């Protein structure tokens, strides 16, 4: 009979593996934090390795850390020479001890310690890589190359809601003698939502065509908050913004990458507002100076014009007086000459009229005599041309039976009765 197979319970098996894992030495493991869930007693994390350019992990290690220990690690990170916050998407180096959660049969390592130097180095390398990429693409100076408006009155503001930064910034503008119009878009200025909310605020402000300048401000706080403004996406958005962007992040020593690509980096929100006031003040003073120059020039021009006008008036008066005297003299001379000419013309016309009157008398008589003679001659021609005169001269004329003159033999035929008129009577004949 076969011996029964020896078996173990799941708990026994997993406990055995757990005991075996407990003999595994504590080691340092580095990777990118892909998950961070904080519970009241335990913090669950995951770190992973990624191939360059790929978002899918090639290996993932689940971790856990008791809350007290995790708080100590966070404090250690924040007290480092270059402080940072434990959050997703940053590279870390943890000291871990292999462990197994028997209840779920899940392998997970316990986090025991952190090497802040490693993370600081990785953050620096990442920051340097982003900076180099932006410089290569010409984005570091792109926003700086924009023309800054002379009077940036319409201001786009990105800041946290109900924050001291908002109050400091707007108070400084209100205390100025200028009527600034602030268009505020609120965003998260720390934590994982910083990048997305600031990008959304930037996009909304760029849709307002009246905006002259955009200011991104936040007050002082933990130095670790500065890391959120090293975002490559934020830097690209600010560099490509069509209006100048000013930053007042509230850190006087360190500069974020966002400060590097901005048109101007200010040390505080108040300083940022102060720069705007100074810019408008400069424009106001320049305009005032120009107005004074224009006023002074206008006064000088008016004074010079008055002198020129007075001189021109005197000259005009002299010229007009002289011209009037000359015209009077000319009129007097022309009047005398005209009087003589008129008298001469009148005398000549009077004599011509007398000649014409005499000529009219003599001429009409001669015309009547001439016309009488012409009439007599016409009368004589008519009388000489009459049939009676012609007949008396020995001529005759013949008429047909109808009383018409016969001018051609073709007008008569044999047997026709014709009448011949003579001076002393008529003779009738028959044509043969």
C-alpha positions in Angstrom: 0.0 0.0 0.0 1.4 3.4 -1.1 2.4 5.8 1.6 0.1 8.9 1.8 1.5 12.1 0.2 2.6 14.5 2.8 1.1 18.0 2.3 1.1 21.4 4.0 -1.5 23.9 4.6 -1.4 27.1 2.7 -0.6 29.1 5.8 2.3 26.6 6.7 3.7 26.9 3.2 3.5 30.6 3.1 4.9 30.9 6.6 7.8 28.7 5.6 8.5 30.9 2.6 8.2 34.0 4.8 10.7 32.5 7.2 13.1 31.8 4.3 12.7 35.4 3.1 13.4 36.7 6.5 16.9 35.4 6.2 17.4 37.4 3.0 19.8 40.3 3.8 18.6 43.9 3.8 19.7 45.6 0.5 19.3 48.9 -1.3 17.0 49.0 -4.3 16.4 52.0 -6.6 13.5 52.7 -8.9 10.7 55.2 -9.8 7.8 55.5 -7.4 4.7 54.5 -9.3 2.2 54.2 -6.5 1.9 55.9 -3.1 -1.1 55.2 -0.9 -1.0 56.5 2.7 -3.2 54.6 5.2 -3.6 55.4 8.9 -1.1 52.7 10.0 0.7 51.6 6.8 1.9 53.3 3.6 1.8 51.1 0.4 4.2 51.9 -2.3 5.5 50.5 -5.6 8.8 51.2 -7.4 9.6 50.1 -10.9 12.2 50.1 -13.6 11.4 51.6 -17.1 13.1 51.2 -20.4 14.1 54.6 -21.9 11.2 56.2 -23.8 8.7 53.5 -22.6 6.0 54.1 -20.0 5.4 50.4 -19.3 7.5 49.1 -16.4 9.9 46.2 -17.1 9.8 45.3 -13.4 7.8 46.3 -10.4 8.5 45.9 -6.7 5.6 46.3 -4.2 6.6 47.9 -0.9 5.1 48.8 2.4 6.2 51.0 5.3 4.7 51.7 8.7 3.4 55.2 9.0 5.8 56.3 11.7 8.8 55.1 9.7 7.4 56.8 6.5 7.1 60.1 8.4 10.7 59.8 9.4 11.8 59.1 5.9 9.8 62.1 4.6 11.4 64.3 7.3 14.8 63.0 6.2 14.1 64.0 2.6 12.9 67.4 3.6 16.0 68.0 5.7 18.4 67.1 3.0 20.8 69.6 1.4 18.4 69.9 -1.6 15.0 69.1 0.0 12.5 67.0 -1.9 9.1 65.4 -1.2 8.4 61.7 -1.5 5.9 61.5 -4.3 5.1 59.6 -7.4 7.3 59.9 -10.5 10.5 60.6 -8.7 13.5 58.2 -8.4 14.4 56.9 -5.0 16.8 54.5 -3.4 15.2 52.5 -0.5 16.8 50.1 1.9 14.4 47.1 1.9 13.9 43.8 3.6 12.1 41.0 1.7 8.7 40.0 3.3 5.6 38.0 2.4 2.0 38.9 3.5 0.7 35.5 4.4 -2.9 36.4 4.4 -2.9 37.3 0.7 0.1 35.4 -0.3 1.6 38.6 -1.6 5.3 39.3 -1.8 6.2 42.8 -0.6 9.3 44.3 0.8 9.4 46.5 3.8 11.0 50.0 3.5 13.6 50.6 6.2 15.5 53.6 5.1 16.1 56.1 2.2 19.2 57.5 0.5 18.4 61.2 -0.1 21.6 61.7 -1.9 20.5 59.3 -4.7 17.2 61.2 -5.2 18.9 64.6 -5.1 21.3 63.4 -7.8 18.5 62.0 -9.9 16.4 65.2 -9.6 19.5 67.2 -10.5 20.1 65.0 -13.5 16.5 65.2 -14.6 16.5 69.0 -14.1 19.7 69.4 -16.0 18.4 67.2 -18.9 15.2 69.2 -19.1 17.2 72.5 -19.0 19.5 71.2 -21.7 16.6 70.2 -23.9 14.8 73.5 -23.5 18.0 75.4 -24.3 18.6 73.3 -27.4 15.1 74.0 -28.7 15.5 77.8 -28.0 12.8 77.9 -25.4 14.9 79.4 -22.5 14.8 82.8 -24.1 11.6 82.6 -26.2 9.4 84.3 -23.7 12.1 86.8 -22.8 12.3 87.9 -26.5 8.7 89.2 -26.3 8.1 92.9 -26.2 7.0 93.9 -22.7 4.1 96.3 -22.8 4.6 99.9 -21.7 1.4 99.9 -19.6 0.7 96.3 -18.4 -2.7 97.2 -16.9 -4.6 94.0 -17.7 -2.8 91.3 -15.6 -3.5 87.6 -15.7 -2.8 86.0 -12.3 -2.2 82.3 -11.5 -2.1 81.6 -7.8 -3.7 79.5 -5.0 -7.2 80.4 -3.9 -7.4 82.5 -0.7 -3.6 82.5 -0.2 -1.3 85.1 1.2 0.4 85.3 -2.2 -2.9 86.4 -3.8 -3.4 89.0 -1.1 0.1 90.3 -1.2 0.1 90.6 -5.0 -3.3 92.3 -5.4 -2.8 94.6 -2.4 0.4 96.0 -3.9 -1.4 96.7 -7.1 -4.4 98.3 -5.3 -2.1 100.6 -3.3 -0.6 101.9 -6.6 -2.1 105.0 -8.2 -3.0 103.0 -11.3 -6.2 101.1 -12.2 -4.9 97.6 -12.7 -7.4 95.0 -13.9 -6.5 91.5 -12.5 -7.9 88.4 -14.2 -7.4 85.6 -11.7 -7.2 81.9 -12.4 -6.8 79.7 -9.4 -4.5 76.6 -9.4 -2.9 74.2 -7.0 0.6 75.6 -6.2 1.9 72.5 -4.5 1.4 68.8 -4.7 0.8 66.4 -7.7 -2.0 68.6 -9.1 0.3 71.6 -9.6 1.3 70.8 -13.2 -2.2 70.1 -14.5 -4.0 73.0 -12.8 -1.4 75.6 -13.7 -1.5 74.4 -17.3 -5.3 74.7 -17.4 -5.1 78.2 -15.9 -2.5 79.3 -18.5 -4.6 78.0 -21.3 -7.7 79.9 -20.0 -5.8 83.2 -19.6 -4.3 82.9 -23.1 -7.8 82.9 -24.6 -8.3 86.4 -23.2 -7.0 88.8 -25.9 -7.0 91.8 -23.4 -4.3 90.2 -21.2 -1.0 92.2 -21.3 1.1 90.0 -19.0 0.7 86.8 -16.9 2.0 86.4 -13.3 2.5 83.0 -11.6 2.9 83.6 -7.9 2.9 81.6 -4.6 4.1 82.5 -1.2 6.9 81.0 0.9 6.7 77.5 2.2 8.6 74.2 2.1 11.5 74.2 -0.2 10.3 70.8 -1.5 7.4 72.6 -3.1 9.8 74.1 -5.6 10.2 70.7 -7.3 6.7 70.9 -8.8 7.8 73.9 -10.8 10.6 72.0 -12.6 7.9 70.4 -14.8 8.9 70.2 -18.4 5.3 70.6 -19.6 5.0 73.8 -17.5 8.2 75.2 -18.8 7.2 74.6 -22.4 3.8 76.2 -21.8 5.4 79.3 -20.3 8.1 79.5 -23.0 5.5 79.4 -25.8 3.0 81.8 -24.1 2.2 84.7 -26.5 2.5 87.3 -23.6 5.3 87.9 -21.1 5.1 85.6 -18.0 6.5 86.8 -14.6 7.1 84.4 -11.8 7.1 85.2 -8.1 7.4 81.7 -6.5 8.5 83.0 -3.1 12.0 81.4 -2.9 14.8 84.0 -2.7 17.7 81.6 -3.1 16.7 78.7 -5.3 15.3 79.0 -8.8 12.9 76.5 -10.5 13.1 75.7 -14.2 9.9 77.8 -14.5 11.8 80.8 -13.3 14.5 80.1 -16.0 12.0 80.2 -18.9 9.9 83.1 -17.7 10.3 86.6 -19.0 11.2 87.8 -15.5 11.8 85.9 -12.3 10.8 87.8 -9.1 11.7 86.8 -5.6 8.2 87.2 -4.1 4.6 87.8 -5.2 4.9 91.4 -3.8 8.1 91.9 -5.8 6.3 90.7 -8.9 3.5 93.2 -8.5 6.0 95.9 -7.7 7.7 95.3 -11.1 4.4 95.9 -12.9 3.8 99.1 -10.9 7.3 100.3 -11.7 6.8 99.6 -15.4 3.5 101.6 -15.5 5.2 104.3 -13.4 8.0 104.6 -15.9 5.5 104.8 -18.8 3.6 107.5 -16.9 6.7 109.5 -16.2 7.8 109.2 -19.8 4.4 110.3 -20.9 4.4 113.2 -18.4 7.9 114.3 -19.5 6.7 114.1 -23.1 3.6 116.2 -22.3 5.8 118.7 -20.6 8.1 118.8 -23.6 5.1 119.2 -25.9 3.7 122.0 -23.6 7.0 123.8 -23.4 7.5 123.5 -27.1 3.9 124.7 -27.7 4.5 127.7 -25.5 7.7 128.6 -27.3 6.0 128.1 -30.6 3.1 130.3 -29.6 5.4 133.0 -28.4 7.4 132.9 -31.6 4.2 132.8 -33.6 2.8 135.8 -31.7 6.0 137.8 -32.5 5.9 136.7 -36.1 2.2 137.5 -36.3 2.7 141.0 -34.8 5.6 141.6 -37.2 3.6 140.3 -40.1 0.6 142.5 -39.0 2.8 145.7 -38.9 4.3 144.8 -42.2 0.9 144.1 -43.7 -0.5 147.4 -42.4 2.4 149.3 -44.0 2.1 147.4 -47.2 -1.7 148.0 -47.3 -1.3 151.7 -46.5 1.3 152.1 -49.2 -0.8 150.0 -51.6 -3.9 152.1 -50.9 -2.0 155.4 -51.5 -0.6 153.9 -54.7 -4.0 152.8 -55.8 -5.5 156.2 -55.0 -2.8 157.9 -57.1 -3.3 155.4 -60.0 -7.1 156.0 -59.8 -6.6 159.8 -59.9 -4.3 159.5 -62.9 -6.6 157.1 -64.6 -9.6 159.3 -63.7 -8.0 162.3 -65.4 -7.0 160.3 -68.4 -10.4 158.6 -68.6 -12.1 162.1 -68.4 -10.1 163.3 -71.3 -10.7 160.2 -73.3 -14.4 160.3 -72.6 -14.6 163.9 -73.8 -12.6 163.1 -76.9 -14.8 160.0 -77.6 -18.0 161.9 -77.0 -16.8 164.7 -79.4 -15.8 162.2 -82.0 -19.1 160.4 -81.7 -21.1 163.6 -81.8 -19.3 164.6 -85.0 -19.8 161.2 -86.5 -23.5 161.4 -85.6 -23.7 164.8 -87.4 -22.1 163.3 -90.4 -24.3 160.3 -90.4 -27.4 162.6 -90.1 -26.4 164.7 -93.1 -25.5 161.6 -95.0 -28.8 160.1 -94.1 -30.7 163.1 -95.5 -28.6 163.1 -98.7 -28.5 159.4 -99.0 -32.2 158.8 -98.7 -33.0 161.3 -101.4 -30.5 159.7 -103.7 -31.8 156.2 -102.9 -35.3 157.3 -103.7 -34.2 158.8 -107.0 -32.2 155.7 -107.9 -35.1 153.4 -107.0 -37.5 155.6 -109.1 -35.2 155.3 -112.0 -35.0 151.5 -111.6 -38.8 151.3 -111.4 -39.2 153.4 -114.6 -36.7 151.2 -116.4 -38.6 148.1 -115.2 -41.9 149.6 -116.3 -40.5 150.3 -119.7 -39.2 146.8 -120.0 -42.6 145.4 -119.0 -44.3 147.7 -121.5 -42.0 146.8 -124.3 -42.5 143.1 -123.5 -46.3 143.3 -123.7 -48.1 141.5 -126.7 -49.7 144.8 -127.8 -46.3 146.5 -128.1 -44.9 143.4 -129.9 -47.8 143.3 -132.4 -47.4 147.1 -133.1 -43.8 146.4 -134.1 -45.2 144.2 -136.9 -45.1 140.8 -135.2 -48.0 138.3 -134.9 -48.7 135.2 -133.0 -50.9 132.2 -133.7 -53.3 130.4 -131.3 -54.9 127.0 -131.7 -58.6 126.3 -131.3 -58.1 126.3 -127.5 -56.4 129.7 -127.4 -52.9 128.4 -126.7 -49.8 129.7 -128.5 -48.5 127.6 -131.3 -44.8 127.3 -131.0 -44.2 124.2 -133.2 -45.8 122.8 -136.3 -46.2 119.5 -134.5 -48.9 121.2 -132.5 -51.3 121.4 -135.5 -52.8 118.9 -137.9 -54.6 119.2 -141.3 -58.1 120.6 -140.8 -57.3 122.4 -137.5 -58.7 125.9 -137.1 -56.0 128.4 -136.0 -56.2 132.1 -135.2 -53.5 134.6 -136.1 -53.4 137.8 -134.0 -52.2 141.0 -135.6 -51.9 144.6 -134.4 -55.2 145.6 -136.0 -57.2 142.4 -135.6 -57.3 138.6 -136.0 -57.3 136.1 -139.0 -58.6 132.6 -138.8 -57.2 129.9 -141.0 -57.6 126.1 -141.6 -54.5 124.0 -141.7 -53.9 122.0 -145.0 
